[in-house]
Structure formats: C-alpha cells, structure tokens
Amino acid sequence: MERNKALQLVAEQLTEKRYIHTLGVVDTAVHLAEKYQVDVKKAELAAIFHDYAKFRPLNEMKQIIVQQKFDEQLLHYNPELWHAPVGAYLVQQEAGIQDLDILDAIRYHTSGRKNMTDLEKVIYIADYIEPGRSFPGVEEARKIADKDLDEALLFSVRNTIQFLISKHQAVYPDTFELYNDIVMKKERYMHGEK
C-alpha cells in the first residue's frame, strides 16, 4: 500500500494528537530500519498502522478478542494492550494488509514478546522514543537506540516494567517473557554460548 493512502486511512481513525504521534513513529521507524538493515517499506507501513485501533470502543475490542480467539488473558490486563492485537486484525480486514511481518509488528508493539523479529523491535522502540515522547529516560533510550537495537529494547522494556510496578499495575506475561528472553540471550552471549 502506498504511504499517502495508508496515512489517509489512519488519519480517519485517530485524533490529531495521535496522528502527530504516528508521524513521529513513522519517521523514527524508517530511521531505525535504515540503520539496522530492516525492510524500510514494511517498517513504514507497520508504523503508520500501529495505533489503527487505538480509539475503537472497548466493547468492540473485547468482542474481537473473544470472537477471534485471541489470548483471553488480555481481558484481565490493562485495556491499553488491546489496541495492538485488535489493530493487527482490523488492519488486515479493513486496510487489506496481509503481510504477516507487518501485522506481527503491529500486534506486538505494546506488549512485546519473546523472540521478536528486528522489524517488531523497530516498531516497539520507535513507538517508545518518537520525538513527541517526553518521560524520564526517553533521551537515554534514544541514544541507546542509535547504537544498539537490542540494548534499546532491553532498556525500553525494563523501564516499562518498572513504570507499571511503580503504578501497582499488572505486567502482561509477554512483556516479562520479552525481558527474560533478552537478558538470558545476553548472558549466553557473554558466556560464549549461542
């Protein structure tokens, strides 16, 4: 799908503020994709559509989660997580995007998961560090992202988990699995294992 058509479809779904956020994610994702040899076109489309379902009514998202037999654990966690898997489904249904790499990057841009692809990492990090973001640690995350994709992912997910814990909120299992996966791979690498 052509960029302007994709942006037009997304603009109809988002508030102006969220659309500006999306443009920041797109620019950041393209930059990271170029830097880390990830398919730029896929990164651009995944970034454009990453928040496609952000403002869908909660009851509609809940219905899709149940009907499509998504992980029903989602329903017991913060509804902020719902727009990612629901968005991947709706982008496929309504925008006709069939590329599983793009759909998975949308699906996991909020929770993350174990064994993320580089495209998924790019979208997760771009969403976290886009220029409109302002929170403690974001500048450090941007610097790390410019040097090492996996270190940026580790920093981002660790910060997210610490934030959720500080707010006494539950952490979705995929997010913990992502953190453990990165840390364990790093340890194996440091000990010379594959």
C-alpha positions, 0 to 999 in steps of 0.5 A: 500500500502506498504511504499517502493512502495508508496515512489517509486511512489512519488519519480517519481513525485517530485524533490529531494528537495521535496522528502527530504521534504516528508521524513521529513513529513513522519517521523514527521507524524508517530511521531505525530500519535504515540503520539496522538493515530492516525492510524500510517499506514494511517498517513504514507501513507497520508504523503508520498502522500501529495505533489503527485501533487505538480509539475503537470502543472497548466493547468492540475490542473485547468482542474481537478478542473473544470472537477471534480467539485471541489470548483471553488473558488480555481481558484481565490486563490493562485495556491499553494492550488491546489496541495492538492485537485488535489493530493487527486484525482490523488492519488486515480486514479493513486496510487489506494488509496481509503481510504477516511481518507487518501485522506481527509488528503491529500486534506486538508493539505494546506488549512485546514478546519473546523472540521478536523479529528486528522489524517488531523491535523497530516498531516497539522502540520507535513507538517508545522514543518518537520525538513527541515522547517526553518521560524520564529516560526517553533521551537515554533510550534514544541514544541507546537506540542509535547504537544498539537495537537490542540494548534499546529494547532491553532498556525500553522494556525494563523501564516499562516494567518498572513504570507499571510496578511503580503504578501497582499495575499488572505486567502482561506475561509477554512483556516479562517473557520479552525481558527474560528472553533478552537478558538470558540471550545476553548472558549466553552471549557473554558466556560464549554460548549461542 
